Amino acid sequence: MLKYLMHKFALTERGAKDFIKTMIMNVLSNIALMVPVWLLYILVDDLLGDGIPTSHYYLFAFGSLGIIIVLGLIYYVQYHCSYFLTYKESGKRRIALAERLRKLPLSFFSHKDLTDMTHVIMNDATAIEQSFSHFMPSFYGSMISTVIIMIPIFIMDWRMGLASLWVVPVSILIVFASKRAQNYFNRKKDKADLELQNNVQECIETIKDLKATNSESEYMQKIKKNVRLVEKFHIQSELGVALFVVTAQMILKFGIATTALVGSALLIGGTLDMMVFFMFLLLVSRFYEPMATALQNLAAINSTFLNIERMNEFYDCPVQTGKDDFKPANYDITFEDVKFGYDKDESVINGVSFTAKQGEVTALVGPSGCEKSTISKLCC
């Protein structure tokens, strides 16, 4: 399971363990928050009966105090795991990415420019950090606790359980179905972001030439066009997510109506106890609010997988290996029938042989595009 989490979410082994711990804390906090509903149920049952027994006074007093203490401890551990440990993991992730870059072959850098790699190390790492501190543990914890809470609900009355919980899988499926649309808009948005960053960086690097050739206004028009595209794609991305999330949250609210309608019908028919009906009304009033938040978290998680996908490109590319201990007899550089290509199916250098002797000047002469720079890089 740890290896799956490490690859799925671009985590270290320590980060995967902390993620599991944070999910467990979220599950415990969600279950603990249902205890006051049970205490209130007992209180109302006593009030409608013969009064509150003396033993129940102690139950309410110590139960309320106990739940406050337990929640305090759970929230402390949960906060520590969700934020402090997540930020430490984010630091390790950035260092690991930088170390990985040192070992990747030249073919990787032929497909990635400086802006793209900087975007992964800074922006994508930041997005993943936010997702793991705010969204992922909360969502997965909510899903696990929902399944656990569903069991006693269906045991109590399966008819009321169906009436109150049918909206949960429907709402989740709607947000899950939005993943493809989200990815479509997010890819366009990220492409526009990268293009804008490239153009801004190019503008800063060539500002002297732009001033010298009086091309500043023309170049700024190009950047303004990029800014408008970025704004357009960001709005499309937000609207695309909101369309599915708001629809799912609206359907979630129907659960309150179906619980009340089915409960009333069963109550009138004499097949449902009043206190059970009251209990379900309490449950749905407490149950749907965290679920609505979980749906928003799920939408945010869908977007995070694109960041993880780009980051995993660093790890999926095989590293460049060699000898750690190298003791040459001299410092000549010898090429013997060297073949090289940035892609596996295409070679840019075929059968090159020469010796650049130590202490002598060796010149690489040829027309533009004959891979002189590539040969120079291979020498390094």
C-alpha positions as CSV (number, residue, x, y, z in Angstrom):
1,M,0.0,0.0,0.0
2,L,2.9,2.4,0.8
3,K,4.4,1.9,-2.6
4,Y,1.1,2.5,-4.3
5,L,0.6,5.8,-2.3
6,M,4.2,6.8,-3.1
7,H,3.7,6.5,-6.8
8,K,0.1,7.6,-6.9
9,F,0.7,10.8,-5.0
10,A,4.5,11.4,-5.6
11,L,5.2,10.9,-1.9
12,T,8.3,9.7,0.0
13,E,7.8,6.6,2.3
14,R,7.6,8.9,5.4
15,G,5.1,11.0,3.6
16,A,2.9,8.0,2.7
17,K,2.9,6.9,6.4
18,D,2.0,10.4,7.5
19,F,-0.8,10.6,4.9
20,I,-2.3,7.4,6.3
21,K,-2.1,8.7,9.9
22,T,-3.8,12.0,8.8
23,M,-6.7,10.0,7.2
24,I,-7.1,8.0,10.4
25,M,-7.3,11.2,12.4
26,N,-10.0,12.6,10.1
27,V,-12.0,9.4,10.3
28,L,-11.8,9.5,14.2
29,S,-12.9,13.2,14.3
30,N,-15.8,12.6,12.0
31,I,-17.0,9.6,14.0
32,A,-16.5,11.5,17.3
33,L,-18.7,14.4,16.0
34,M,-21.6,11.9,15.7
35,V,-21.5,11.1,19.4
36,P,-23.3,14.3,20.4
37,V,-26.2,13.2,18.1
38,W,-26.4,10.0,20.1
39,L,-26.4,11.9,23.4
40,L,-29.1,14.2,22.2
41,Y,-31.2,11.2,21.1
42,I,-31.0,9.7,24.6
43,L,-31.9,13.1,26.1
44,V,-35.0,13.6,24.0
45,D,-36.0,10.0,24.6
46,D,-35.8,10.5,28.3
47,L,-37.7,13.8,28.2
48,L,-40.6,12.2,26.2
49,G,-40.6,9.2,28.6
50,D,-40.5,9.3,32.4
51,G,-37.8,11.9,32.8
52,I,-34.1,11.8,32.9
53,P,-32.7,9.0,35.1
54,T,-29.9,10.0,37.5
55,S,-27.4,7.7,35.7
56,H,-28.1,9.6,32.5
57,Y,-27.1,12.9,34.1
58,Y,-23.6,11.4,34.6
59,L,-23.7,10.1,31.0
60,F,-24.5,13.5,29.6
61,A,-21.9,15.3,31.8
62,F,-19.0,12.9,31.4
63,G,-19.9,12.1,27.8
64,S,-19.9,15.8,26.8
65,L,-16.6,16.4,28.7
66,G,-15.1,13.2,27.3
67,I,-16.0,14.1,23.7
68,I,-14.5,17.6,24.1
69,I,-11.2,16.1,25.4
70,V,-11.1,13.4,22.7
71,L,-11.8,15.9,19.9
72,G,-9.1,18.2,21.3
73,L,-6.5,15.5,21.2
74,I,-7.6,14.3,17.7
75,Y,-7.6,17.8,16.3
76,Y,-4.1,18.4,17.7
77,V,-2.7,15.3,16.1
78,Q,-4.7,15.9,12.9
79,Y,-3.4,19.5,12.6
80,H,0.2,18.3,13.2
81,C,-0.1,15.7,10.5
82,S,-2.0,17.8,8.0
83,Y,0.2,20.9,8.2
84,F,3.6,20.5,9.9
85,L,4.3,17.0,8.4
86,T,2.9,18.0,5.0
87,Y,5.2,21.0,4.8
88,K,8.2,18.8,5.7
89,E,7.2,16.4,3.0
90,S,6.9,19.2,0.5
91,G,10.5,20.3,1.3
92,K,11.7,16.7,0.9
93,R,9.8,16.5,-2.4
94,R,11.5,19.6,-3.8
95,I,14.9,18.4,-2.8
96,A,14.2,14.9,-4.3
97,L,13.2,16.6,-7.6
98,A,16.3,18.6,-7.7
99,E,18.4,15.5,-7.0
100,R,16.6,13.6,-9.7
101,L,17.3,16.4,-12.2
102,R,21.1,15.9,-11.7
103,K,20.8,12.2,-12.8
104,L,18.5,12.5,-15.8
105,P,19.8,12.1,-19.3
106,L,20.1,14.8,-21.9
107,S,17.1,13.4,-23.8
108,F,14.8,14.5,-20.9
109,F,16.0,18.2,-21.1
110,S,15.5,18.2,-24.9
111,H,11.7,18.0,-24.2
112,K,11.6,20.3,-21.2
113,D,12.5,23.9,-21.1
114,L,13.6,25.9,-18.0
115,T,10.2,27.4,-17.4
116,D,8.5,24.0,-17.6
117,M,10.9,22.4,-15.0
118,T,10.6,25.5,-12.7
119,H,6.8,25.2,-12.9
120,V,6.9,21.6,-11.8
121,I,9.3,22.2,-8.9
122,M,7.6,25.4,-7.7
123,N,4.0,25.6,-8.8
124,D,3.1,21.9,-9.0
125,A,4.9,21.2,-5.7
126,T,3.0,24.0,-4.1
127,A,-0.4,22.7,-5.5
128,I,0.3,19.2,-4.2
129,E,1.4,20.6,-0.8
130,Q,-2.0,22.5,-0.5
131,S,-3.9,19.5,-1.6
132,F,-2.3,17.2,1.0
133,S,-2.7,19.8,3.8
134,H,-6.3,20.8,3.0
135,F,-8.1,18.4,0.6
136,M,-6.9,14.8,0.3
137,P,-6.9,13.7,4.0
138,S,-10.2,15.4,4.6
139,F,-11.9,13.8,1.6
140,Y,-10.6,10.2,2.0
141,G,-11.2,10.5,5.8
142,S,-14.8,11.6,5.1
143,M,-15.4,8.7,2.7
144,I,-14.1,6.1,5.1
145,S,-16.1,7.5,8.0
146,T,-19.2,7.7,5.8
147,V,-19.0,4.0,5.1
148,I,-18.5,3.3,8.8
149,I,-21.5,5.5,9.8
150,M,-23.7,3.9,7.1
151,I,-23.5,0.5,8.8
152,P,-25.4,1.4,12.0
153,I,-27.8,3.6,10.0
154,F,-28.9,0.7,7.9
155,I,-29.1,-1.6,10.9
156,M,-31.4,0.9,12.6
157,D,-33.8,1.1,9.6
158,W,-32.8,0.2,6.1
159,R,-35.7,2.1,4.6
160,M,-34.8,5.3,6.2
161,G,-31.1,4.6,5.5
162,L,-31.9,4.4,1.7
163,A,-34.1,7.5,1.9
164,S,-31.3,9.6,3.6
165,L,-28.1,8.2,1.9
166,W,-29.1,7.6,-1.7
167,V,-27.9,11.1,-2.6
168,V,-24.3,10.4,-1.4
169,P,-23.1,8.0,-4.1
170,V,-25.0,10.0,-6.8
171,S,-23.3,13.2,-5.8
172,I,-19.9,11.6,-5.6
173,L,-20.4,10.1,-9.1
174,I,-21.3,13.4,-10.6
175,V,-18.1,15.0,-9.3
176,F,-16.0,12.0,-10.4
177,A,-17.6,12.2,-13.9
178,S,-16.3,15.8,-14.1
179,K,-12.7,14.7,-14.0
180,R,-12.3,14.5,-17.7
181,A,-13.8,17.9,-18.2
182,Q,-11.6,19.3,-15.4
183,N,-8.5,17.8,-17.0
184,Y,-9.4,19.3,-20.4
185,F,-9.8,22.8,-19.0
186,N,-6.8,22.5,-16.6
187,R,-4.5,21.4,-19.4
188,K,-5.4,24.4,-21.5
189,K,-5.0,26.7,-18.4
190,D,-1.6,25.2,-17.6
191,K,-0.4,25.5,-21.2
192,A,-1.4,29.2,-21.2
193,D,0.3,29.7,-17.9
194,L,3.5,28.2,-19.2
195,E,3.4,30.3,-22.3
196,L,2.9,33.4,-20.3
197,Q,5.8,32.6,-18.0
198,N,8.0,31.8,-21.0
199,N,7.3,35.1,-22.6
200,V,7.8,37.1,-19.4
201,Q,11.1,35.4,-18.8
202,E,12.1,36.0,-22.4
203,C,11.2,39.6,-22.1
204,I,13.4,40.1,-19.0
205,E,16.3,38.3,-20.6
206,T,16.1,40.3,-23.9
207,I,15.0,43.7,-22.5
208,K,18.2,45.4,-23.8
209,D,17.6,44.1,-27.3
210,L,13.9,45.1,-27.2
211,K,14.9,48.6,-26.1
212,A,17.6,48.8,-28.7
213,T,15.3,47.8,-31.6
214,N,12.3,49.8,-30.2
215,S,10.2,46.6,-30.0
216,E,8.9,47.0,-26.4
217,S,5.4,48.0,-27.4
218,E,5.0,45.1,-29.9
219,Y,6.3,42.6,-27.3
220,M,4.0,43.9,-24.6
221,Q,1.0,43.4,-26.9
222,K,2.1,39.8,-27.2
223,I,2.2,39.4,-23.4
224,K,-1.1,41.2,-22.9
225,K,-2.6,38.7,-25.4
226,N,-1.2,35.9,-23.2
227,V,-2.6,37.4,-20.0
228,R,-6.1,37.6,-21.6
229,L,-5.8,33.9,-22.6
230,V,-4.7,32.9,-19.1
231,E,-7.7,34.8,-17.7
232,K,-10.1,33.2,-20.1
233,F,-8.9,29.6,-19.4
234,H,-8.9,30.2,-15.6
235,I,-12.5,31.3,-15.7
236,Q,-13.4,28.4,-17.9
237,S,-11.7,26.0,-15.5
238,E,-13.4,27.5,-12.5
239,L,-16.9,27.4,-14.2
240,G,-16.3,23.9,-15.4
241,V,-15.6,22.7,-11.8
242,A,-18.4,24.7,-10.2
243,L,-21.0,23.4,-12.7
244,F,-20.5,19.8,-11.4
245,V,-19.8,20.6,-7.8
246,V,-22.9,22.9,-7.3
247,T,-25.1,20.3,-9.1
248,A,-23.8,17.5,-6.8
249,Q,-24.3,19.7,-3.7
250,M,-27.9,20.5,-4.8
251,I,-28.7,16.8,-5.2
252,L,-27.2,16.2,-1.7
253,K,-29.8,18.6,-0.3
254,F,-32.6,16.4,-1.7
255,G,-31.6,13.8,0.9
256,I,-33.2,16.0,3.6
257,A,-36.5,16.1,1.7
258,T,-36.6,12.3,1.0
259,T,-35.7,11.6,4.6
260,A,-38.6,13.8,5.8
261,L,-41.1,12.4,3.2
262,V,-40.3,8.7,3.6
263,G,-40.1,9.1,7.4
264,S,-43.5,10.9,7.6
265,A,-45.1,8.2,5.4
266,L,-43.7,5.4,7.5
267,L,-44.7,7.2,10.7
268,I,-48.3,7.7,9.5
269,G,-48.4,4.0,8.4
270,G,-47.3,3.0,11.9
271,T,-44.2,1.1,10.8
272,L,-41.7,3.6,12.1
273,D,-41.0,4.7,15.7
274,M,-41.1,8.5,16.4
275,M,-37.7,8.4,18.0
276,V,-36.1,6.6,15.1
277,F,-37.6,9.3,12.8
278,F,-36.2,12.0,15.1
279,M,-32.8,10.3,15.1
280,F,-32.6,10.3,11.3
281,L,-33.5,13.9,11.1
282,L,-30.7,14.7,13.5
283,L,-28.3,12.5,11.5
284,V,-29.0,14.2,8.1
285,S,-28.7,17.6,9.6
286,R,-25.2,16.7,10.7
287,F,-24.3,14.4,7.9
288,Y,-24.7,16.4,4.7
289,E,-22.6,19.5,5.7
290,P,-19.3,17.7,5.8
291,M,-20.2,15.8,2.7
292,A,-20.8,19.0,0.8
293,T,-17.2,20.1,1.8
294,A,-15.9,16.6,0.7
295,L,-17.4,17.2,-2.8
296,Q,-15.4,20.4,-3.1
297,N,-12.3,18.6,-1.9
298,L,-12.9,15.9,-4.5
299,A,-13.0,18.5,-7.3
300,A,-9.7,20.0,-6.0
301,I,-8.2,16.5,-5.8
302,N,-9.1,15.9,-9.5
303,S,-7.1,18.9,-10.5
304,T,-4.1,17.8,-8.3
305,F,-3.6,14.6,-10.3
306,L,-2.4,16.7,-13.3
307,N,0.3,18.2,-11.0
308,I,1.3,14.8,-9.8
309,E,1.3,13.5,-13.4
310,R,3.8,16.2,-14.4
311,M,5.9,15.5,-11.4
312,N,6.0,11.8,-12.0
313,E,7.5,12.5,-15.4
314,F,10.8,13.3,-13.5
315,Y,10.6,9.9,-11.7
316,D,9.4,7.8,-14.7
317,C,12.4,8.8,-16.8
318,P,15.3,6.4,-16.3
319,V,18.4,8.0,-14.7
320,Q,21.8,8.2,-16.3
321,T,24.2,5.9,-14.6
322,G,28.0,5.5,-14.7
323,K,31.0,4.7,-12.6
324,D,31.5,6.5,-9.3
325,D,35.2,5.7,-9.3
326,F,37.0,7.0,-12.4
327,K,40.9,7.0,-12.6
328,P,41.9,7.7,-16.2
329,A,45.5,7.1,-17.4
330,N,45.3,10.5,-19.1
331,Y,42.8,13.2,-19.8
332,D,42.3,12.7,-23.5
333,I,38.6,12.6,-24.7
334,T,38.1,9.8,-27.2
335,F,35.0,9.2,-29.2
336,E,34.8,5.8,-30.9
337,D,31.9,5.2,-33.3
338,V,29.6,7.2,-31.0
339,K,25.9,7.2,-31.7
340,F,23.4,9.4,-29.8
341,G,19.8,10.4,-30.0
342,Y,17.4,12.5,-27.9
343,D,14.7,9.9,-28.7
344,K,15.1,6.2,-28.8
345,D,13.9,5.9,-32.4
346,E,15.9,8.8,-33.8
347,S,19.7,9.4,-33.8
348,V,21.3,12.8,-34.3
349,I,24.9,11.5,-34.1
350,N,25.9,8.4,-36.0
351,G,29.4,6.8,-35.9
352,V,31.4,9.9,-34.7
353,S,35.1,9.1,-33.9
354,F,37.9,11.5,-32.8
355,T,40.3,12.1,-30.0
356,A,40.7,15.5,-28.2
357,K,44.2,15.2,-26.7
358,Q,45.2,16.5,-23.3
359,G,47.0,19.9,-23.6
360,E,46.0,20.5,-27.2
361,V,43.2,22.6,-28.8
362,T,40.5,20.6,-30.6
363,A,38.0,22.5,-32.7
364,L,34.5,21.3,-33.8
365,V,33.8,22.9,-37.2
366,G,30.7,22.5,-39.2
367,P,27.5,24.2,-40.4
368,S,24.7,25.2,-38.1
369,G,22.6,22.2,-36.9
370,C,25.3,19.6,-37.4
371,E,25.2,18.8,-33.6
372,K,28.5,20.5,-32.5
373,S,26.8,21.6,-29.3
374,T,25.5,18.1,-28.7
375,I,29.0,16.6,-29.1
376,S,30.3,19.3,-26.7
377,K,27.7,18.3,-24.1
378,L,28.5,14.6,-24.5
379,C,32.1,15.5,-23.7
380,C,31.0,16.8,-20.3
